[in-house]
Amino acid sequence: MDKNRVKGAAKEASGSIKEVAGKLIGNDRLRAEGAAEKVEGKIQTKFGKAKDAVKNALR
């Protein structure tokens, strides 16, 4: 498993937490930061999956 997949999943989780916290306390900036971090995490996870697929194809 590529390290980007793990880091991406962690970013997604922390982004989700920030987004929910921002919604709960009414902080639009925190909510937006969380949403952006969640998207970054999804991209990083997909990048890690692609790297894994290439590594497996080359074996």
Protein Blocks (a to p, Z undefined) as FASTA:
>chain_A
ZZklmmmmmmmmmmmmmmmmmmmnopaklmmmmmmmmmmmmmmmmmmmmmmmmmmmmZZ
